[in-house]
Amino acid sequence: MPRSNRPRRPASGKGGRARPETAPELDLERARAGIARHESAPDGDWMVRTMTARNAEKQYICPGCSTAILPGIAHLVVWSDDHLFGEAAGLAERRHWHTNCWASRTYRYR
Protein backbone atom coordinates (compact mmCIF):
# COMPACT_ATOMS: atom_id res chain seq x y z
CA MET A 1 0.00 0.00 0.00
CA PRO A 2 1.45 3.43 -0.91
CA ARG A 3 2.21 5.97 1.79
CA SER A 4 -0.12 8.89 2.25
CA ASN A 5 1.10 12.41 1.60
CA ARG A 6 -1.34 13.84 4.10
CA PRO A 7 0.20 15.43 7.21
CA ARG A 8 -0.29 13.56 10.45
CA ARG A 9 -2.71 14.76 13.05
CA PRO A 10 -1.34 16.46 16.17
CA ALA A 11 -0.64 14.20 19.13
CA SER A 12 -3.10 16.14 21.29
CA GLY A 13 -5.95 14.37 19.54
CA LYS A 14 -7.75 17.57 18.59
CA GLY A 15 -8.88 17.80 15.03
CA GLY A 16 -7.51 21.31 14.41
CA ARG A 17 -4.34 22.12 12.60
CA ALA A 18 -1.17 22.40 14.65
CA ARG A 19 0.22 25.92 14.70
CA PRO A 20 3.95 26.20 14.09
CA GLU A 21 5.71 27.46 17.19
CA THR A 22 7.86 30.49 16.57
CA ALA A 23 11.09 30.64 18.51
CA PRO A 24 11.81 33.94 20.28
CA GLU A 25 14.36 36.10 18.52
CA LEU A 26 17.83 35.74 20.00
CA ASP A 27 19.48 39.00 21.12
CA LEU A 28 23.22 38.28 20.84
CA GLU A 29 24.23 41.65 22.27
CA ARG A 30 22.25 40.99 25.44
CA ALA A 31 23.55 37.44 25.71
CA ARG A 32 27.20 38.51 25.47
CA ALA A 33 26.79 41.39 27.92
CA GLY A 34 26.26 39.21 30.96
CA ILE A 35 29.36 37.06 30.51
CA ALA A 36 32.48 38.11 32.38
CA ARG A 37 35.85 37.12 30.96
CA HIS A 38 39.08 36.58 32.86
CA GLU A 39 42.15 38.69 32.05
CA SER A 40 45.62 38.27 33.50
CA ALA A 41 48.02 41.20 33.48
CA PRO A 42 51.14 42.30 35.37
CA ASP A 43 48.91 44.26 37.74
CA GLY A 44 46.81 41.20 38.68
CA ASP A 45 43.96 38.98 37.57
CA TRP A 46 40.78 40.75 36.52
CA MET A 47 37.22 39.88 35.63
CA VAL A 48 35.95 42.09 32.80
CA ARG A 49 32.33 42.39 31.70
CA THR A 50 31.07 44.45 28.76
CA MET A 51 28.31 46.94 29.51
CA THR A 52 26.33 47.68 26.36
CA ALA A 53 25.07 51.13 25.51
CA ARG A 54 21.49 49.97 26.00
CA ASN A 55 22.21 48.71 29.53
CA ALA A 56 24.33 51.70 30.62
CA GLU A 57 21.85 53.72 32.66
CA LYS A 58 23.99 55.57 35.23
CA GLN A 59 26.92 57.96 35.14
CA TYR A 60 30.33 56.75 36.35
CA ILE A 61 33.83 58.21 36.57
CA CYS A 62 36.48 56.27 34.65
CA PRO A 63 39.58 55.65 36.83
CA GLY A 64 41.80 55.69 33.73
CA CYS A 65 41.07 59.21 32.51
CA SER A 66 38.99 60.68 35.38
CA THR A 67 36.20 61.75 33.03
CA ALA A 68 32.54 60.79 33.12
CA ILE A 69 31.07 57.75 31.42
CA LEU A 70 27.65 59.07 30.49
CA PRO A 71 24.47 56.96 30.34
CA GLY A 72 24.11 55.29 26.96
CA ILE A 73 27.88 54.86 26.43
CA ALA A 74 29.21 51.31 26.13
CA HIS A 75 32.02 50.58 28.60
CA LEU A 76 33.61 47.85 30.74
CA VAL A 77 32.94 46.79 34.32
CA VAL A 78 36.17 45.52 35.92
CA TRP A 79 36.84 43.90 39.29
CA SER A 80 39.75 42.11 40.90
CA ASP A 81 39.73 38.33 40.69
CA ASP A 82 42.57 37.93 43.21
CA HIS A 83 41.52 40.44 45.89
CA LEU A 84 43.27 40.12 49.25
CA PHE A 85 39.96 39.81 51.13
CA GLY A 86 38.26 37.41 48.71
CA GLU A 87 36.03 37.37 45.70
CA ALA A 88 33.15 39.28 47.33
CA ALA A 89 35.44 42.17 48.29
CA GLY A 90 36.81 42.34 44.74
CA LEU A 91 33.29 42.45 43.34
CA ALA A 92 32.30 45.19 45.81
CA GLU A 93 35.21 47.33 44.56
CA ARG A 94 34.36 47.01 40.86
CA ARG A 95 35.01 50.01 38.63
CA HIS A 96 33.59 51.19 35.31
CA TRP A 97 36.21 51.94 32.61
CA HIS A 98 36.09 53.32 29.10
CA THR A 99 37.04 50.48 26.76
CA ASN A 100 40.06 52.37 25.38
CA CYS A 101 41.23 53.45 28.83
CA TRP A 102 41.23 49.83 30.02
CA ALA A 103 43.08 48.62 26.91
CA SER A 104 45.75 51.34 27.14
CA ARG A 105 46.27 51.47 30.92
CA THR A 106 49.82 51.42 32.19
CA TYR A 107 50.91 48.59 34.41
CA ARG A 108 52.69 49.42 37.66
CA TYR A 109 55.52 47.05 38.36
CA ARG A 110 56.46 46.62 42.01
C-alpha positions in Angstrom: 0.0 0.0 0.0 1.4 3.4 -0.9 2.2 6.0 1.8 -0.1 8.9 2.2 1.1 12.4 1.6 -1.3 13.8 4.1 0.2 15.4 7.2 -0.3 13.6 10.5 -2.7 14.8 13.1 -1.3 16.5 16.2 -0.6 14.2 19.1 -3.1 16.1 21.3 -6.0 14.4 19.5 -7.8 17.6 18.6 -8.9 17.8 15.0 -7.5 21.3 14.4 -4.3 22.1 12.6 -1.2 22.4 14.6 0.2 25.9 14.7 4.0 26.2 14.1 5.7 27.5 17.2 7.9 30.5 16.6 11.1 30.6 18.5 11.8 33.9 20.3 14.4 36.1 18.5 17.8 35.7 20.0 19.5 39.0 21.1 23.2 38.3 20.8 24.2 41.7 22.3 22.2 41.0 25.4 23.5 37.4 25.7 27.2 38.5 25.5 26.8 41.4 27.9 26.3 39.2 31.0 29.4 37.1 30.5 32.5 38.1 32.4 35.8 37.1 31.0 39.1 36.6 32.9 42.1 38.7 32.0 45.6 38.3 33.5 48.0 41.2 33.5 51.1 42.3 35.4 48.9 44.3 37.7 46.8 41.2 38.7 44.0 39.0 37.6 40.8 40.7 36.5 37.2 39.9 35.6 36.0 42.1 32.8 32.3 42.4 31.7 31.1 44.4 28.8 28.3 46.9 29.5 26.3 47.7 26.4 25.1 51.1 25.5 21.5 50.0 26.0 22.2 48.7 29.5 24.3 51.7 30.6 21.9 53.7 32.7 24.0 55.6 35.2 26.9 58.0 35.1 30.3 56.7 36.4 33.8 58.2 36.6 36.5 56.3 34.6 39.6 55.7 36.8 41.8 55.7 33.7 41.1 59.2 32.5 39.0 60.7 35.4 36.2 61.8 33.0 32.5 60.8 33.1 31.1 57.8 31.4 27.6 59.1 30.5 24.5 57.0 30.3 24.1 55.3 27.0 27.9 54.9 26.4 29.2 51.3 26.1 32.0 50.6 28.6 33.6 47.9 30.7 32.9 46.8 34.3 36.2 45.5 35.9 36.8 43.9 39.3 39.8 42.1 40.9 39.7 38.3 40.7 42.6 37.9 43.2 41.5 40.4 45.9 43.3 40.1 49.3 40.0 39.8 51.1 38.3 37.4 48.7 36.0 37.4 45.7 33.2 39.3 47.3 35.4 42.2 48.3 36.8 42.3 44.7 33.3 42.4 43.3 32.3 45.2 45.8 35.2 47.3 44.6 34.4 47.0 40.9 35.0 50.0 38.6 33.6 51.2 35.3 36.2 51.9 32.6 36.1 53.3 29.1 37.0 50.5 26.8 40.1 52.4 25.4 41.2 53.5 28.8 41.2 49.8 30.0 43.1 48.6 26.9 45.8 51.3 27.1 46.3 51.5 30.9 49.8 51.4 32.2 50.9 48.6 34.4 52.7 49.4 37.7 55.5 47.1 38.4 56.5 46.6 42.0 
